[in-house]
Amino acid sequence: MSHPEHPLLEMRNIEKQFGNIVALAGVSFAAHAGECHCLLGDNGAGKSTFIKTMSGVHPPTKGTMLVNGQPVVFDTPRTAMNAGIATVFQDLAMIPLMSVTRNFWMGREPTKGWGPFKRFDVKFANAVTMAEMSKMGIRLREPDQAVGTLSGGERQTVAIARAVYFGAKVLILDEPTSALGVRQTASVLATIDRVRKQGVGIVFITHNVRHAMAVGDCFTVLNRGRTLGTARRGEISAEQLQDLMAGRQEIASLEGSLGGTV
């Protein structure tokens, strides 16, 4: 895919320190419209700090962030959201006993009427929720069913659909498939593909190489707070990605100790 002049979101040489601890040591990364850029790394690689820096939770210690080529400073998640950068965290921030519609509109409820007569516009909210979920391939039985009755994959899709509806240009997904079974994972990966085709830039954070290879257009490996380079689809194999994540020397020594069974 040909790139526009500027990425939707770009991070240049981002560093983040907490006291004497260096969590990110010069990370560079770019998200383009209509592409899924996978950021891979094992536990301790710096993925959580990276997500929180991109989404406005932690301001970087050094480096530059740009949106559409213009330098930005995200001092809160709201600032990032206003710039079209939305993050779907693993915990999803949903209330299981509340309806799908109420969770979809949480904090942005549409109203009708004026002054003291304003009330939640249930009919409009339900219609939009059903339509947006249908676009993502999820057919709800009814919009007022509790979100807790949905599968893990369906709840992920609610969160993704909500972010896209409210104007996300870049969607950061924090390990969206890590706790899901095979069928639910396939559903979420299909949702990612649908959103990408709408022109949204996807940042897919994962430690699962197979899931990344299923939908990724390009891949960046994070290891101990540093990026080890970026490769596009077709330029790198799943085995090479796995080696980069773990460290080739560690893999080699592990194979030796286990008699070549890794």
LOTI-449336 format. One record per residue (C-alpha): residue number from 0; residue in one letter; x, y, z. Coordinates in steps of 0.02 Angstrom, whole numbers, plus 32768, in hexadecimal, padded with zeros to 4 digits. Layout:
<pts>
{i=NUM&aa=a&X=X&Y=Y&Z=Z}
...
</pts>
This chain:
<pts>
{i=0&aa=m&X=8000&Y=8000&Z=8000}
{i=1&aa=s&X=8042&Y=80AD&Z=7FD4}
{i=2&aa=h&X=8054&Y=8121&Z=8067}
{i=3&aa=p&X=8011&Y=81D2&Z=8071}
{i=4&aa=e&X=8092&Y=825A&Z=8090}
{i=5&aa=h&X=8084&Y=824C&Z=814D}
{i=6&aa=p&X=8055&Y=81BC&Z=81C0}
{i=7&aa=l&X=7FB8&Y=81D4&Z=8227}
{i=8&aa=l&X=8022&Y=81BE&Z=82C3}
{i=9&aa=e&X=80DF&Y=81BB&Z=82D0}
{i=10&aa=m&X=8154&Y=81A5&Z=8363}
{i=11&aa=r&X=820A&Y=81DA&Z=834C}
{i=12&aa=n&X=8290&Y=81A1&Z=83C6}
{i=13&aa=i&X=821A&Y=819B&Z=845A}
{i=14&aa=e&X=826C&Y=8183&Z=8503}
{i=15&aa=k&X=8212&Y=816A&Z=85A8}
{i=16&aa=q&X=8265&Y=8163&Z=8652}
{i=17&aa=f&X=821B&Y=8145&Z=86FD}
{i=18&aa=g&X=82A2&Y=8187&Z=8771}
{i=19&aa=n&X=833E&Y=8123&Z=8745}
{i=20&aa=i&X=82DD&Y=809D&Z=86E8}
{i=21&aa=v&X=82DE&Y=80AB&Z=862A}
{i=22&aa=a&X=823C&Y=805F&Z=85EA}
{i=23&aa=l&X=824B&Y=809B&Z=8535}
{i=24&aa=a&X=82F5&Y=80BE&Z=84E9}
{i=25&aa=g&X=82DB&Y=8112&Z=8441}
{i=26&aa=v&X=823E&Y=80C4&Z=83F6}
{i=27&aa=s&X=8208&Y=80F5&Z=8346}
{i=28&aa=f&X=8163&Y=80BE&Z=82FC}
{i=29&aa=a&X=80E2&Y=80F7&Z=827C}
{i=30&aa=a&X=802A&Y=80D0&Z=825C}
{i=31&aa=h&X=7FE6&Y=80EC&Z=81AC}
{i=32&aa=a&X=7F32&Y=80F9&Z=8170}
{i=33&aa=g&X=7EE7&Y=8052&Z=813D}
{i=34&aa=e&X=7F76&Y=7FEB&Z=8184}
{i=35&aa=c&X=7F8B&Y=7F77&Z=8217}
{i=36&aa=h&X=8036&Y=7F92&Z=8267}
{i=37&aa=c&X=805D&Y=7F09&Z=82E4}
{i=38&aa=l&X=80CC&Y=7F2E&Z=837A}
{i=39&aa=l&X=810F&Y=7E8B&Z=83C0}
{i=40&aa=g&X=816A&Y=7E6A&Z=8461}
{i=41&aa=d&X=8172&Y=7DF2&Z=84F2}
{i=42&aa=n&X=814A&Y=7E22&Z=85A5}
{i=43&aa=g&X=81C2&Y=7EA9&Z=85E0}
{i=44&aa=a&X=81E5&Y=7EE8&Z=852F}
{i=45&aa=g&X=8197&Y=7F91&Z=8556}
{i=46&aa=k&X=80EF&Y=7F7A&Z=84FE}
{i=47&aa=s&X=8087&Y=7FBF&Z=858F}
{i=48&aa=t&X=80F0&Y=805D&Z=859E}
{i=49&aa=f&X=80EB&Y=8072&Z=84E2}
{i=50&aa=i&X=802C&Y=8067&Z=84DE}
{i=51&aa=k&X=801A&Y=80E2&Z=856E}
{i=52&aa=t&X=8092&Y=815D&Z=851C}
{i=53&aa=m&X=8035&Y=8155&Z=8476}
{i=54&aa=s&X=7F8C&Y=8169&Z=84CA}
{i=55&aa=g&X=7FB5&Y=81FD&Z=853A}
{i=56&aa=v&X=7FC4&Y=81A5&Z=85E2}
{i=57&aa=h&X=8081&Y=81C3&Z=85EE}
{i=58&aa=p&X=80D5&Y=8258&Z=8598}
{i=59&aa=p&X=817B&Y=8223&Z=854A}
{i=60&aa=t&X=821E&Y=8258&Z=859F}
{i=61&aa=k&X=826D&Y=827A&Z=84F4}
{i=62&aa=g&X=823E&Y=826B&Z=843E}
{i=63&aa=t&X=81B5&Y=82AC&Z=83CC}
{i=64&aa=m&X=8105&Y=8273&Z=83A7}
{i=65&aa=l&X=80AE&Y=82AE&Z=8308}
{i=66&aa=v&X=7FFB&Y=82A3&Z=82C9}
{i=67&aa=n&X=7FEB&Y=82BD&Z=820D}
{i=68&aa=g&X=809C&Y=8302&Z=820E}
{i=69&aa=q&X=807C&Y=8383&Z=8296}
{i=70&aa=p&X=80D3&Y=8376&Z=8341}
{i=71&aa=v&X=805B&Y=8355&Z=83D0}
{i=72&aa=v&X=8062&Y=8341&Z=848C}
{i=73&aa=f&X=7FE2&Y=82CD&Z=84DC}
{i=74&aa=d&X=7FD7&Y=82FB&Z=8594}
{i=75&aa=t&X=7F38&Y=8295&Z=85B2}
{i=76&aa=p&X=7EDC&Y=8206&Z=855B}
{i=77&aa=r&X=7E52&Y=8283&Z=8530}
{i=78&aa=t&X=7ED0&Y=82ED&Z=84CF}
{i=79&aa=a&X=7F02&Y=8253&Z=846C}
{i=80&aa=m&X=7E4C&Y=8224&Z=844C}
{i=81&aa=n&X=7E26&Y=82D5&Z=840F}
{i=82&aa=a&X=7EB3&Y=82BD&Z=8391}
{i=83&aa=g&X=7E63&Y=821B&Z=8354}
{i=84&aa=i&X=7ED5&Y=81A4&Z=83B4}
{i=85&aa=a&X=7E69&Y=8122&Z=840D}
{i=86&aa=t&X=7EA6&Y=8093&Z=847A}
{i=87&aa=v&X=7E49&Y=7FF3&Z=84A3}
{i=88&aa=f&X=7E9C&Y=7FAF&Z=853F}
{i=89&aa=q&X=7E94&Y=7EF9&Z=8576}
{i=90&aa=d&X=7E17&Y=7F1D&Z=8602}
{i=91&aa=l&X=7DA1&Y=7F72&Z=8583}
{i=92&aa=a&X=7D56&Y=7FE6&Z=8609}
{i=93&aa=m&X=7CA8&Y=7F9A&Z=85F8}
{i=94&aa=i&X=7C22&Y=7F7A&Z=8679}
{i=95&aa=p&X=7BE5&Y=7EC5&Z=8662}
{i=96&aa=l&X=7B35&Y=7EDD&Z=86A8}
{i=97&aa=m&X=7B12&Y=7F76&Z=863C}
{i=98&aa=s&X=7ACB&Y=7F63&Z=858D}
{i=99&aa=v&X=7B33&Y=7F60&Z=84EF}
{i=100&aa=t&X=7AE6&Y=8007&Z=84BF}
{i=101&aa=r&X=7B0F&Y=805A&Z=8565}
{i=102&aa=n&X=7BC2&Y=801B&Z=855C}
{i=103&aa=f&X=7BD2&Y=8056&Z=84A8}
{i=104&aa=w&X=7B9A&Y=8107&Z=84D5}
{i=105&aa=m&X=7BE7&Y=8112&Z=8582}
{i=106&aa=g&X=7C17&Y=81C7&Z=85A5}
{i=107&aa=r&X=7BD3&Y=8204&Z=84FD}
{i=108&aa=e&X=7B1A&Y=81DE&Z=850F}
{i=109&aa=p&X=7AA9&Y=822A&Z=8488}
{i=110&aa=t&X=7A17&Y=828B&Z=84CF}
{i=111&aa=k&X=7973&Y=82D5&Z=8493}
{i=112&aa=g&X=790B&Y=8360&Z=84DB}
{i=113&aa=w&X=7947&Y=8401&Z=852D}
{i=114&aa=g&X=7979&Y=843E&Z=85DA}
{i=115&aa=p&X=792E&Y=83D9&Z=8668}
{i=116&aa=f&X=78D0&Y=836E&Z=85E8}
{i=117&aa=k&X=796E&Y=8329&Z=8597}
{i=118&aa=r&X=7978&Y=826C&Z=859B}
{i=119&aa=f&X=79DC&Y=81DE&Z=854F}
{i=120&aa=d&X=79A4&Y=81C1&Z=849C}
{i=121&aa=v&X=798E&Y=8105&Z=84A9}
{i=122&aa=k&X=7947&Y=80EB&Z=83FB}
{i=123&aa=f&X=79D6&Y=8146&Z=83A3}
{i=124&aa=a&X=7A5B&Y=80F7&Z=8412}
{i=125&aa=n&X=7A17&Y=8047&Z=83F5}
{i=126&aa=a&X=7A0C&Y=805F&Z=8339}
{i=127&aa=v&X=7ABF&Y=80A0&Z=832B}
{i=128&aa=t&X=7B03&Y=8016&Z=839C}
{i=129&aa=m&X=7AAD&Y=7F8D&Z=8338}
{i=130&aa=a&X=7AE8&Y=7FD8&Z=8293}
{i=131&aa=e&X=7B9D&Y=7FF1&Z=82CA}
{i=132&aa=m&X=7BA9&Y=7F41&Z=8312}
{i=133&aa=s&X=7B5D&Y=7EFB&Z=8273}
{i=134&aa=k&X=7BE5&Y=7F53&Z=820D}
{i=135&aa=m&X=7C64&Y=7EF4&Z=8275}
{i=136&aa=g&X=7C0E&Y=7E4E&Z=8252}
{i=137&aa=i&X=7BB8&Y=7E3D&Z=82FC}
{i=138&aa=r&X=7AFB&Y=7E21&Z=82FC}
{i=139&aa=l&X=7AB6&Y=7E4F&Z=83A6}
{i=140&aa=r&X=7A18&Y=7DF8&Z=83E2}
{i=141&aa=e&X=79E0&Y=7E9C&Z=842D}
{i=142&aa=p&X=7A3D&Y=7F3E&Z=8458}
{i=143&aa=d&X=7A0B&Y=7F3A&Z=850F}
{i=144&aa=q&X=7A59&Y=7E90&Z=8531}
{i=145&aa=a&X=7ADE&Y=7E9A&Z=85B7}
{i=146&aa=v&X=7B8E&Y=7EAC&Z=8571}
{i=147&aa=g&X=7BC3&Y=7E23&Z=85EA}
{i=148&aa=t&X=7B5F&Y=7DA6&Z=8583}
{i=149&aa=l&X=7BD1&Y=7DC2&Z=84ED}
{i=150&aa=s&X=7C6C&Y=7D5B&Z=84CB}
{i=151&aa=g&X=7D18&Y=7DA6&Z=84E8}
{i=152&aa=g&X=7D2E&Y=7DC0&Z=842E}
{i=153&aa=e&X=7C85&Y=7E17&Z=841F}
{i=154&aa=r&X=7CAF&Y=7E8B&Z=84B0}
{i=155&aa=q&X=7D52&Y=7EB8&Z=8458}
{i=156&aa=t&X=7CEC&Y=7EDF&Z=83BD}
{i=157&aa=v&X=7C77&Y=7F51&Z=8421}
{i=158&aa=a&X=7D0E&Y=7FB3&Z=845F}
{i=159&aa=i&X=7D59&Y=7FBE&Z=83AF}
{i=160&aa=a&X=7CB3&Y=7FF1&Z=835F}
{i=161&aa=r&X=7C9B&Y=8076&Z=83E5}
{i=162&aa=a&X=7D47&Y=80C0&Z=83C7}
{i=163&aa=v&X=7D2F&Y=80C5&Z=830A}
{i=164&aa=y&X=7C81&Y=8111&Z=8316}
{i=165&aa=f&X=7CC3&Y=819E&Z=8383}
{i=166&aa=g&X=7D48&Y=81CE&Z=8306}
{i=167&aa=a&X=7DE4&Y=8165&Z=8322}
{i=168&aa=k&X=7E61&Y=817F&Z=8296}
{i=169&aa=v&X=7EE4&Y=8114&Z=82EE}
{i=170&aa=l&X=7EA9&Y=8080&Z=8355}
{i=171&aa=i&X=7F24&Y=8037&Z=83D4}
{i=172&aa=l&X=7EF5&Y=7F86&Z=8408}
{i=173&aa=d&X=7F47&Y=7F44&Z=84A5}
{i=174&aa=e&X=7F58&Y=7E85&Z=8496}
{i=175&aa=p&X=7EA4&Y=7E73&Z=8457}
{i=176&aa=t&X=7EB4&Y=7DB7&Z=8438}
{i=177&aa=s&X=7F1D&Y=7D82&Z=84CE}
{i=178&aa=a&X=7E8F&Y=7D38&Z=8537}
{i=179&aa=l&X=7E22&Y=7CF6&Z=84AA}
{i=180&aa=g&X=7E03&Y=7C4A&Z=8460}
{i=181&aa=v&X=7E1E&Y=7C21&Z=83A9}
{i=182&aa=r&X=7D70&Y=7C50&Z=836A}
{i=183&aa=q&X=7D6A&Y=7CF3&Z=83CD}
{i=184&aa=t&X=7E19&Y=7D20&Z=8393}
{i=185&aa=a&X=7DE4&Y=7D06&Z=82DE}
{i=186&aa=s&X=7D50&Y=7D7A&Z=82FB}
{i=187&aa=v&X=7DBF&Y=7E05&Z=8341}
{i=188&aa=l&X=7E3E&Y=7DF3&Z=82B4}
{i=189&aa=a&X=7DAE&Y=7E02&Z=8238}
{i=190&aa=t&X=7D76&Y=7EA1&Z=8291}
{i=191&aa=i&X=7E26&Y=7EE9&Z=8284}
{i=192&aa=d&X=7E24&Y=7EC4&Z=81CA}
{i=193&aa=r&X=7D7C&Y=7F1C&Z=81B4}
{i=194&aa=v&X=7DB8&Y=7FB7&Z=8211}
{i=195&aa=r&X=7E5A&Y=7FBE&Z=81AE}
{i=196&aa=k&X=7DF5&Y=7FBB&Z=810C}
{i=197&aa=q&X=7D97&Y=8056&Z=814A}
{i=198&aa=g&X=7E3C&Y=80B5&Z=8146}
{i=199&aa=v&X=7E61&Y=80B1&Z=8201}
{i=200&aa=g&X=7F16&Y=8097&Z=8235}
{i=201&aa=i&X=7F23&Y=7FFF&Z=82A8}
{i=202&aa=v&X=7FAC&Y=7FE9&Z=832A}
{i=203&aa=f&X=7F9E&Y=7F32&Z=835F}
{i=204&aa=i&X=8004&Y=7F0F&Z=83FC}
{i=205&aa=t&X=801E&Y=7E54&Z=8415}
{i=206&aa=h&X=8098&Y=7DCE&Z=844B}
{i=207&aa=n&X=8046&Y=7D4F&Z=83D5}
{i=208&aa=v&X=80A4&Y=7D44&Z=8330}
{i=209&aa=r&X=801E&Y=7CDB&Z=82DB}
{i=210&aa=h&X=7F97&Y=7D5B&Z=8301}
{i=211&aa=a&X=8007&Y=7DE8&Z=82C4}
{i=212&aa=m&X=802F&Y=7D8D&Z=8221}
{i=213&aa=a&X=7F75&Y=7D71&Z=8201}
{i=214&aa=v&X=7F4C&Y=7E2B&Z=81F0}
{i=215&aa=g&X=7FEE&Y=7E8F&Z=81F5}
{i=216&aa=d&X=802B&Y=7EFE&Z=8167}
{i=217&aa=c&X=80CD&Y=7F26&Z=81C2}
{i=218&aa=f&X=8122&Y=7EEB&Z=8260}
{i=219&aa=t&X=818F&Y=7F3D&Z=82E3}
{i=220&aa=v&X=81E2&Y=7EDA&Z=836F}
{i=221&aa=l&X=81FD&Y=7F2A&Z=8419}
{i=222&aa=n&X=8283&Y=7EE0&Z=8489}
{i=223&aa=r&X=82B7&Y=7F2A&Z=8531}
{i=224&aa=g&X=8276&Y=7FD6&Z=8505}
{i=225&aa=r&X=82C3&Y=7FDE&Z=8458}
{i=226&aa=t&X=827C&Y=7FBF&Z=83AB}
{i=227&aa=l&X=82DF&Y=7F40&Z=8348}
{i=228&aa=g&X=82A5&Y=7F80&Z=82A0}
{i=229&aa=t&X=8209&Y=7F79&Z=8234}
{i=230&aa=a&X=81E2&Y=7F01&Z=81A6}
{i=231&aa=r&X=8150&Y=7EFD&Z=812D}
{i=232&aa=r&X=80E8&Y=7E63&Z=8105}
{i=233&aa=g&X=814C&Y=7DEE&Z=8097}
{i=234&aa=e&X=81F3&Y=7E2E&Z=80D7}
{i=235&aa=i&X=81F8&Y=7DC6&Z=8176}
{i=236&aa=s&X=81BA&Y=7D19&Z=81AB}
{i=237&aa=a&X=815E&Y=7CE6&Z=8248}
{i=238&aa=e&X=81FA&Y=7C88&Z=8280}
{i=239&aa=q&X=8266&Y=7D23&Z=826B}
{i=240&aa=l&X=81EB&Y=7D8C&Z=82CD}
{i=241&aa=q&X=81E8&Y=7D0C&Z=8359}
{i=242&aa=d&X=82A7&Y=7D09&Z=835D}
{i=243&aa=l&X=82B0&Y=7DC7&Z=8368}
{i=244&aa=m&X=8232&Y=7DCB&Z=83F7}
{i=245&aa=a&X=828F&Y=7D4B&Z=845E}
{i=246&aa=g&X=8342&Y=7D73&Z=842A}
{i=247&aa=r&X=839C&Y=7CFD&Z=83B5}
{i=248&aa=q&X=8423&Y=7CCE&Z=8433}
{i=249&aa=e&X=83A1&Y=7CA1&Z=84B6}
{i=250&aa=i&X=8343&Y=7C33&Z=843B}
{i=251&aa=a&X=83E4&Y=7BDE&Z=8402}
{i=252&aa=s&X=841D&Y=7BB6&Z=84B3}
{i=253&aa=l&X=836E&Y=7B79&Z=84E3}
{i=254&aa=e&X=8369&Y=7B03&Z=844E}
{i=255&aa=g&X=8411&Y=7ABD&Z=8484}
{i=256&aa=s&X=83DB&Y=7A9E&Z=8536}
{i=257&aa=l&X=8338&Y=7A4B&Z=8500}
{i=258&aa=g&X=8386&Y=79E0&Z=8479}
{i=259&aa=g&X=8343&Y=7A46&Z=83E6}
{i=260&aa=t&X=828C&Y=7A39&Z=8418}
{i=261&aa=v&X=8262&Y=7AF4&Z=8415}
</pts>
